[in-house]
């Protein structure tokens, strides 16, 4: 279970369809969508 902060819902949510990505500085991150409103959410650090 990976969580991220949704700016639209103003709360922490579980990421729907999480995808591992690597930033320009080689740091790991996770991106996906909010299950409640469908907004893109992002979490740095895996």
PyMOL Python script that loads the backbone (N, CA, C, O; Angstrom):
from pymol import cmd

cmd.read_pdbstr("""\
ATOM      1  N   UNK A   1       0.846  -1.187   0.000  1.00  0.00           N
ATOM      2  CA  UNK A   1       0.000   0.000   0.000  1.00  0.00           C
ATOM      3  C   UNK A   1       0.886   1.243   0.000  1.00  0.00           C
ATOM      4  O   UNK A   1       1.652   1.469   0.936  1.00  0.00           O
ATOM      5  N   UNK A   2       0.776   2.034  -1.043  1.00  0.00           N
ATOM      6  CA  UNK A   2       1.535   3.271  -1.164  1.00  0.00           C
ATOM      7  C   UNK A   2       0.553   4.431  -1.051  1.00  0.00           C
ATOM      8  O   UNK A   2      -0.475   4.453  -1.729  1.00  0.00           O
ATOM      9  N   UNK A   3       0.875   5.389  -0.194  1.00  0.00           N
ATOM     10  CA  UNK A   3      -0.013   6.534  -0.013  1.00  0.00           C
ATOM     11  C   UNK A   3       0.665   7.804  -0.504  1.00  0.00           C
ATOM     12  O   UNK A   3       1.892   7.898  -0.540  1.00  0.00           O
ATOM     13  N   UNK A   4      -0.148   8.769  -0.878  1.00  0.00           N
ATOM     14  CA  UNK A   4       0.331  10.082  -1.299  1.00  0.00           C
ATOM     15  C   UNK A   4      -0.724  11.111  -0.899  1.00  0.00           C
ATOM     16  O   UNK A   4      -1.860  10.748  -0.593  1.00  0.00           O
ATOM     17  N   UNK A   5      -0.357  12.379  -0.901  1.00  0.00           N
ATOM     18  CA  UNK A   5      -1.277  13.443  -0.520  1.00  0.00           C
ATOM     19  C   UNK A   5      -1.992  13.960  -1.768  1.00  0.00           C
ATOM     20  O   UNK A   5      -1.347  14.368  -2.734  1.00  0.00           O
ATOM     21  N   UNK A   6      -3.312  13.941  -1.744  1.00  0.00           N
ATOM     22  CA  UNK A   6      -4.112  14.486  -2.849  1.00  0.00           C
ATOM     23  C   UNK A   6      -4.438  15.942  -2.532  1.00  0.00           C
ATOM     24  O   UNK A   6      -5.045  16.240  -1.503  1.00  0.00           O
ATOM     25  N   UNK A   7      -4.038  16.830  -3.405  1.00  0.00           N
ATOM     26  CA  UNK A   7      -4.245  18.264  -3.194  1.00  0.00           C
ATOM     27  C   UNK A   7      -5.726  18.626  -3.319  1.00  0.00           C
ATOM     28  O   UNK A   7      -6.212  19.509  -2.612  1.00  0.00           O
ATOM     29  N   UNK A   8      -6.431  17.956  -4.202  1.00  0.00           N
ATOM     30  CA  UNK A   8      -7.843  18.257  -4.399  1.00  0.00           C
ATOM     31  C   UNK A   8      -8.700  17.780  -3.222  1.00  0.00           C
ATOM     32  O   UNK A   8      -9.580  18.506  -2.759  1.00  0.00           O
ATOM     33  N   UNK A   9      -8.444  16.561  -2.740  1.00  0.00           N
ATOM     34  CA  UNK A   9      -9.202  16.008  -1.606  1.00  0.00           C
ATOM     35  C   UNK A   9      -8.689  16.521  -0.256  1.00  0.00           C
ATOM     36  O   UNK A   9      -9.395  16.437   0.748  1.00  0.00           O
ATOM     37  N   UNK A  10      -7.475  17.046  -0.233  1.00  0.00           N
ATOM     38  CA  UNK A  10      -6.819  17.552   0.978  1.00  0.00           C
ATOM     39  C   UNK A  10      -6.667  16.454   2.037  1.00  0.00           C
ATOM     40  O   UNK A  10      -6.921  16.681   3.220  1.00  0.00           O
ATOM     41  N   UNK A  11      -6.250  15.262   1.597  1.00  0.00           N
ATOM     42  CA  UNK A  11      -6.005  14.167   2.526  1.00  0.00           C
ATOM     43  C   UNK A  11      -5.064  13.155   1.885  1.00  0.00           C
ATOM     44  O   UNK A  11      -4.833  13.174   0.676  1.00  0.00           O
ATOM     45  N   UNK A  12      -4.525  12.265   2.728  1.00  0.00           N
ATOM     46  CA  UNK A  12      -3.677  11.193   2.226  1.00  0.00           C
ATOM     47  C   UNK A  12      -4.570  10.098   1.663  1.00  0.00           C
ATOM     48  O   UNK A  12      -5.560   9.707   2.281  1.00  0.00           O
ATOM     49  N   UNK A  13      -4.208   9.610   0.484  1.00  0.00           N
ATOM     50  CA  UNK A  13      -4.980   8.553  -0.155  1.00  0.00           C
ATOM     51  C   UNK A  13      -4.047   7.452  -0.632  1.00  0.00           C
ATOM     52  O   UNK A  13      -2.852   7.678  -0.821  1.00  0.00           O
ATOM     53  N   UNK A  14      -4.595   6.270  -0.825  1.00  0.00           N
ATOM     54  CA  UNK A  14      -3.827   5.167  -1.391  1.00  0.00           C
ATOM     55  C   UNK A  14      -3.744   5.388  -2.902  1.00  0.00           C
ATOM     56  O   UNK A  14      -4.753   5.693  -3.539  1.00  0.00           O
ATOM     57  N   UNK A  15      -2.555   5.238  -3.474  1.00  0.00           N
ATOM     58  CA  UNK A  15      -2.356   5.500  -4.895  1.00  0.00           C
ATOM     59  C   UNK A  15      -2.994   4.387  -5.715  1.00  0.00           C
ATOM     60  O   UNK A  15      -2.748   3.205  -5.474  1.00  0.00           O
ATOM     61  N   UNK A  16      -3.818   4.777  -6.691  1.00  0.00           N
ATOM     62  CA  UNK A  16      -4.436   3.830  -7.609  1.00  0.00           C
ATOM     63  C   UNK A  16      -3.520   3.722  -8.827  1.00  0.00           C
ATOM     64  O   UNK A  16      -3.045   4.742  -9.326  1.00  0.00           O
ATOM     65  N   UNK A  17      -3.268   2.534  -9.304  1.00  0.00           N
ATOM     66  CA  UNK A  17      -2.365   2.259 -10.434  1.00  0.00           C
ATOM     67  C   UNK A  17      -0.976   2.854 -10.199  1.00  0.00           C
ATOM     68  O   UNK A  17      -0.519   3.663 -11.007  1.00  0.00           O
ATOM     69  N   UNK A  18      -0.290   2.472  -9.111  1.00  0.00           N
ATOM     70  CA  UNK A  18       1.036   3.044  -8.842  1.00  0.00           C
ATOM     71  C   UNK A  18       2.077   2.599  -9.872  1.00  0.00           C
ATOM     72  O   UNK A  18       2.102   1.440 -10.285  1.00  0.00           O
ATOM     73  N   UNK A  19       2.930   3.534 -10.275  1.00  0.00           N
ATOM     74  CA  UNK A  19       4.008   3.265 -11.227  1.00  0.00           C
ATOM     75  C   UNK A  19       5.302   3.796 -10.649  1.00  0.00           C
ATOM     76  O   UNK A  19       5.370   4.950 -10.225  1.00  0.00           O
ATOM     77  N   UNK A  20       6.341   2.953 -10.628  1.00  0.00           N
ATOM     78  CA  UNK A  20       7.659   3.374 -10.156  1.00  0.00           C
ATOM     79  C   UNK A  20       8.319   4.198 -11.254  1.00  0.00           C
ATOM     80  O   UNK A  20       8.350   3.786 -12.413  1.00  0.00           O
ATOM     81  N   UNK A  21       8.846   5.357 -10.888  1.00  0.00           N
ATOM     82  CA  UNK A  21       9.555   6.222 -11.824  1.00  0.00           C
ATOM     83  C   UNK A  21      10.870   6.670 -11.189  1.00  0.00           C
ATOM     84  O   UNK A  21      11.046   6.574  -9.975  1.00  0.00           O
ATOM     85  N   UNK A  22      11.783   7.155 -12.015  1.00  0.00           N
ATOM     86  CA  UNK A  22      13.057   7.679 -11.540  1.00  0.00           C
ATOM     87  C   UNK A  22      13.156   9.139 -11.945  1.00  0.00           C
ATOM     88  O   UNK A  22      12.949   9.484 -13.108  1.00  0.00           O
ATOM     89  N   UNK A  23      13.474   9.996 -10.980  1.00  0.00           N
ATOM     90  CA  UNK A  23      13.620  11.423 -11.250  1.00  0.00           C
ATOM     91  C   UNK A  23      14.942  11.709 -11.962  1.00  0.00           C
ATOM     92  O   UNK A  23      15.782  10.819 -12.100  1.00  0.00           O
ATOM     93  N   UNK A  24      15.121  12.934 -12.408  1.00  0.00           N
ATOM     94  CA  UNK A  24      16.354  13.330 -13.103  1.00  0.00           C
ATOM     95  C   UNK A  24      17.591  13.117 -12.248  1.00  0.00           C
ATOM     96  O   UNK A  24      18.657  12.787 -12.769  1.00  0.00           O
ATOM     97  N   UNK A  25      17.458  13.302 -10.937  1.00  0.00           N
ATOM     98  CA  UNK A  25      18.602  13.141 -10.039  1.00  0.00           C
ATOM     99  C   UNK A  25      18.740  11.703  -9.533  1.00  0.00           C
ATOM    100  O   UNK A  25      19.397  11.457  -8.521  1.00  0.00           O
ATOM    101  N   UNK A  26      18.120  10.759 -10.238  1.00  0.00           N
ATOM    102  CA  UNK A  26      18.220   9.314  -9.966  1.00  0.00           C
ATOM    103  C   UNK A  26      17.521   8.857  -8.689  1.00  0.00           C
ATOM    104  O   UNK A  26      17.772   7.747  -8.220  1.00  0.00           O
ATOM    105  N   UNK A  27      16.656   9.681  -8.120  1.00  0.00           N
ATOM    106  CA  UNK A  27      15.902   9.303  -6.926  1.00  0.00           C
ATOM    107  C   UNK A  27      14.641   8.545  -7.345  1.00  0.00           C
ATOM    108  O   UNK A  27      14.048   8.871  -8.373  1.00  0.00           O
ATOM    109  N   UNK A  28      14.218   7.538  -6.568  1.00  0.00           N
ATOM    110  CA  UNK A  28      12.990   6.820  -6.905  1.00  0.00           C
ATOM    111  C   UNK A  28      11.749   7.614  -6.501  1.00  0.00           C
ATOM    112  O   UNK A  28      11.786   8.404  -5.558  1.00  0.00           O
ATOM    113  N   UNK A  29      10.657   7.398  -7.220  1.00  0.00           N
ATOM    114  CA  UNK A  29       9.387   8.051  -6.916  1.00  0.00           C
ATOM    115  C   UNK A  29       8.250   7.153  -7.403  1.00  0.00           C
ATOM    116  O   UNK A  29       8.471   6.206  -8.157  1.00  0.00           O
ATOM    117  N   UNK A  30       7.045   7.463  -6.965  1.00  0.00           N
ATOM    118  CA  UNK A  30       5.860   6.717  -7.373  1.00  0.00           C
ATOM    119  C   UNK A  30       4.799   7.702  -7.824  1.00  0.00           C
ATOM    120  O   UNK A  30       4.557   8.712  -7.162  1.00  0.00           O
ATOM    121  N   UNK A  31       4.165   7.406  -8.954  1.00  0.00           N
ATOM    122  CA  UNK A  31       3.079   8.261  -9.428  1.00  0.00           C
ATOM    123  C   UNK A  31       1.865   7.404  -9.732  1.00  0.00           C
ATOM    124  O   UNK A  31       1.986   6.210 -10.009  1.00  0.00           O
ATOM    125  N   UNK A  32       0.694   8.023  -9.679  1.00  0.00           N
ATOM    126  CA  UNK A  32      -0.548   7.319  -9.939  1.00  0.00           C
ATOM    127  C   UNK A  32      -1.714   8.288  -9.874  1.00  0.00           C
ATOM    128  O   UNK A  32      -1.553   9.484 -10.120  1.00  0.00           O
ATOM    129  N   UNK A  33      -2.881   7.773  -9.543  1.00  0.00           N
ATOM    130  CA  UNK A  33      -4.063   8.619  -9.475  1.00  0.00           C
ATOM    131  C   UNK A  33      -4.773   8.435  -8.134  1.00  0.00           C
ATOM    132  O   UNK A  33      -4.616   7.417  -7.459  1.00  0.00           O
ATOM    133  N   UNK A  34      -5.547   9.436  -7.774  1.00  0.00           N
ATOM    134  CA  UNK A  34      -6.350   9.390  -6.553  1.00  0.00           C
ATOM    135  C   UNK A  34      -7.590   8.533  -6.829  1.00  0.00           C
ATOM    136  O   UNK A  34      -8.259   8.739  -7.841  1.00  0.00           O
ATOM    137  N   UNK A  35      -7.909   7.572  -5.947  1.00  0.00           N
ATOM    138  CA  UNK A  35      -9.086   6.732  -6.189  1.00  0.00           C
ATOM    139  C   UNK A  35     -10.415   7.468  -6.023  1.00  0.00           C
ATOM    140  O   UNK A  35     -11.434   7.019  -6.550  1.00  0.00           O
ATOM    141  N   UNK A  36     -10.422   8.585  -5.303  1.00  0.00           N
ATOM    142  CA  UNK A  36     -11.667   9.321  -5.056  1.00  0.00           C
ATOM    143  C   UNK A  36     -12.014  10.287  -6.182  1.00  0.00           C
ATOM    144  O   UNK A  36     -13.142  10.288  -6.674  1.00  0.00           O
ATOM    145  N   UNK A  37     -11.037  11.118  -6.597  1.00  0.00           N
ATOM    146  CA  UNK A  37     -11.344  12.169  -7.573  1.00  0.00           C
ATOM    147  C   UNK A  37     -10.640  12.003  -8.917  1.00  0.00           C
ATOM    148  O   UNK A  37     -10.988  12.697  -9.873  1.00  0.00           O
ATOM    149  N   UNK A  38      -9.660  11.105  -9.019  1.00  0.00           N
ATOM    150  CA  UNK A  38      -8.988  10.867 -10.294  1.00  0.00           C
ATOM    151  C   UNK A  38      -7.831  11.798 -10.596  1.00  0.00           C
ATOM    152  O   UNK A  38      -7.254  11.724 -11.681  1.00  0.00           O
ATOM    153  N   UNK A  39      -7.473  12.678  -9.660  1.00  0.00           N
ATOM    154  CA  UNK A  39      -6.367  13.603  -9.839  1.00  0.00           C
ATOM    155  C   UNK A  39      -5.038  12.838  -9.765  1.00  0.00           C
ATOM    156  O   UNK A  39      -4.924  11.849  -9.041  1.00  0.00           O
ATOM    157  N   UNK A  40      -4.040  13.305 -10.519  1.00  0.00           N
ATOM    158  CA  UNK A  40      -2.723  12.678 -10.450  1.00  0.00           C
ATOM    159  C   UNK A  40      -2.079  12.987  -9.098  1.00  0.00           C
ATOM    160  O   UNK A  40      -2.102  14.125  -8.628  1.00  0.00           O
ATOM    161  N   UNK A  41      -1.500  11.941  -8.480  1.00  0.00           N
ATOM    162  CA  UNK A  41      -0.784  12.108  -7.217  1.00  0.00           C
ATOM    163  C   UNK A  41       0.629  11.588  -7.392  1.00  0.00           C
ATOM    164  O   UNK A  41       0.887  10.757  -8.263  1.00  0.00           O
ATOM    165  N   UNK A  42       1.545  12.074  -6.567  1.00  0.00           N
ATOM    166  CA  UNK A  42       2.957  11.811  -6.738  1.00  0.00           C
ATOM    167  C   UNK A  42       3.607  11.706  -5.371  1.00  0.00           C
ATOM    168  O   UNK A  42       3.299  12.487  -4.471  1.00  0.00           O
ATOM    169  N   UNK A  43       4.511  10.739  -5.212  1.00  0.00           N
ATOM    170  CA  UNK A  43       5.234  10.594  -3.964  1.00  0.00           C
ATOM    171  C   UNK A  43       6.707  10.349  -4.259  1.00  0.00           C
ATOM    172  O   UNK A  43       7.054   9.423  -4.993  1.00  0.00           O
ATOM    173  N   UNK A  44       7.563  11.171  -3.692  1.00  0.00           N
ATOM    174  CA  UNK A  44       9.013  11.018  -3.857  1.00  0.00           C
ATOM    175  C   UNK A  44       9.514  10.022  -2.821  1.00  0.00           C
ATOM    176  O   UNK A  44       9.078  10.041  -1.670  1.00  0.00           O
ATOM    177  N   UNK A  45      10.418   9.165  -3.228  1.00  0.00           N
ATOM    178  CA  UNK A  45      11.021   8.214  -2.298  1.00  0.00           C
ATOM    179  C   UNK A  45      10.434   6.822  -2.394  1.00  0.00           C
ATOM    180  O   UNK A  45      10.558   6.032  -1.458  1.00  0.00           O
ATOM    181  N   UNK A  46       9.810   6.514  -3.483  1.00  0.00           N
ATOM    182  CA  UNK A  46       9.335   5.152  -3.676  1.00  0.00           C
ATOM    183  C   UNK A  46       7.959   4.964  -3.178  1.00  0.00           C
ATOM    184  O   UNK A  46       7.414   3.864  -3.269  1.00  0.00           O
TER     185      UNK A  46
END
""", "prot")
cmd.dss("prot")
cmd.show_as("cartoon", "prot")
cmd.util.cbc("prot")
cmd.orient("prot")
